[in-house]
Amino acid sequence: MPQSYWHITCKQSFMQAPLPKLFMLLLGSKAPNRNVEQHDYFFGIGDSIKELVPQIKTFWPEAGNSIHIDGWREVNKVDGFGIKVVPRNTATPESIQPSHKLFFINLGGYQTGKLQEQHYVVLSVQEDRAQAVQDAKKTVFYKTNSIKGANSHIDEKYGIDVDDIYRIEDILDPSLKAQYHIDIQPNNDLPEDEIHLGYFKLDKI
């Protein structure tokens, strides 16, 4: 009887365990031999930001001790779709081959009189990369950050998914791709994702 109760309790605890989340982080670092702070975007899966610290250090090892977080977002809703991370071994056939995919696009553009390239990042749920690119080109940023001889452009476009068919484009760590799948379902009732901005040192999280 005690053993049966233990198995039942463990099973219930496992079933009730919260699913990990997809996080989008803006990282900063005053890397060696650089005159200004460098930035990059990082996508990780975990239960909390603190849990992502080892992944962050692996992602940008040359940043050293100066690496920090300048902002982050727990990705739950994009373009009226709910975003969930599910274990690959529990994913349904429909979710493994979804009709829509989650894309990260980094737009670049220029403004007269400014010696710098402006950037604007987009998360977009579309059926394919071509549609994601076309959707990004509709943004105000893309339409207004162009000057003669230096048009707005798309620097990077990646599918954020864990299916093998997207292995070339996706930017999740291989160990995460082996464990998890990103489930995308229509759900416009979810609140908009909250954007957290500030200077967050990794050892203070």
Helices and strands as residue ranges (DSSP letters): H 2-16, E 21-29, E 38-46, G 50-52, H 53-59, G 61-66, E 68-75, E 77-78, E 81-87, G 88-90, H 93-96, E 101-109, E 118-126, H 129-136, H 140-144, E 153-159, G 164-166, H 174-179, E 180-186, E 195-201, G 202-204
